[in-house]
Amino acid sequence: MSELIQGSIYNAEKASIGTSAVALSSSTQLLCSNICIKALAGNTGTVFVGASGVTTANGFPLYPGDSVTIEAKRPSYVYVIASASPQEVRWIAN
């Protein structure tokens, strides 16, 4: 049986974000400690990160090329919304 090493990546995905808030992942089974979210450099708008109910007015902004690492138990608890559609993020969880 293999063991997970602290600091290893358990999941890595990309997401296309529109102007409606969505969870980073629809899976409620994935557990993690931290999530790093990066807005792709080629984005033309801003991505906003927050909890359920995030908006472009209250979310944490990620401009093209920006990233943020947050503590979260599940990617499904983290929501994103964009100022214009479509924008892309890549995220990793450990």
C-alpha positions in Angstrom: 0.0 0.0 0.0 1.5 3.3 -1.0 1.5 6.3 1.3 1.0 9.9 0.4 3.9 12.1 1.1 3.3 15.5 2.7 3.6 18.1 0.1 2.8 15.8 -2.8 0.2 16.7 -5.4 -3.0 14.7 -5.1 -4.9 16.3 -7.9 -4.2 18.8 -10.7 -6.8 20.1 -13.1 -7.8 23.0 -15.3 -11.1 24.8 -15.3 -12.8 27.1 -17.8 -14.5 29.9 -15.9 -17.5 32.0 -17.0 -19.5 34.8 -15.5 -21.4 32.5 -13.2 -19.7 31.2 -10.0 -18.7 27.6 -10.1 -16.9 25.2 -7.7 -13.3 24.3 -8.7 -14.4 20.7 -8.7 -17.7 19.0 -8.7 -16.2 16.0 -6.8 -17.1 16.1 -3.1 -14.8 13.1 -2.4 -11.5 14.8 -3.0 -9.8 15.8 0.3 -6.8 18.1 0.5 -5.0 20.6 2.7 -4.0 23.3 0.3 -5.1 24.4 -3.2 -3.0 26.6 -5.5 -5.0 28.3 -8.2 -3.3 30.0 -11.1 -5.0 32.3 -13.7 -3.5 31.6 -17.1 -1.3 34.3 -18.5 -3.4 34.4 -21.7 -6.6 35.3 -19.9 -8.1 38.6 -21.0 -10.2 39.1 -17.8 -9.9 38.7 -14.1 -10.8 35.6 -12.1 -12.2 36.0 -8.6 -11.8 33.3 -5.9 -14.0 32.8 -2.8 -16.6 30.7 -1.1 -20.0 29.8 -2.3 -21.7 33.1 -3.4 -18.5 34.7 -4.6 -19.0 37.6 -7.0 -16.7 39.9 -9.0 -17.4 42.4 -6.2 -16.4 40.3 -3.2 -13.9 37.7 -4.6 -10.1 37.7 -4.3 -8.9 38.9 -7.8 -6.5 36.9 -9.9 -5.2 38.9 -12.8 -3.7 37.0 -15.8 -0.6 35.2 -14.6 -1.5 35.6 -10.9 -1.8 32.7 -8.4 -2.9 32.1 -4.9 -2.5 29.2 -2.4 -5.3 28.7 0.1 -6.1 26.2 2.8 -9.2 24.2 2.0 -10.4 20.7 2.8 -12.1 20.2 -0.6 -11.8 21.9 -4.0 -15.6 21.8 -4.1 -15.6 24.4 -1.3 -13.7 26.9 -3.5 -15.6 28.9 -6.0 -14.5 31.0 -9.0 -16.1 33.5 -11.3 -14.7 35.6 -14.1 -15.2 39.2 -15.2 -15.6 38.0 -18.8 -16.1 34.6 -20.4 -14.1 32.4 -20.9 -11.1 32.6 -18.6 -9.0 29.6 -17.5 -7.3 28.5 -14.3 -5.1 25.6 -13.4 -5.2 24.3 -9.9 -3.4 21.7 -7.8 -4.3 20.3 -4.5 -2.2 18.6 -1.8 
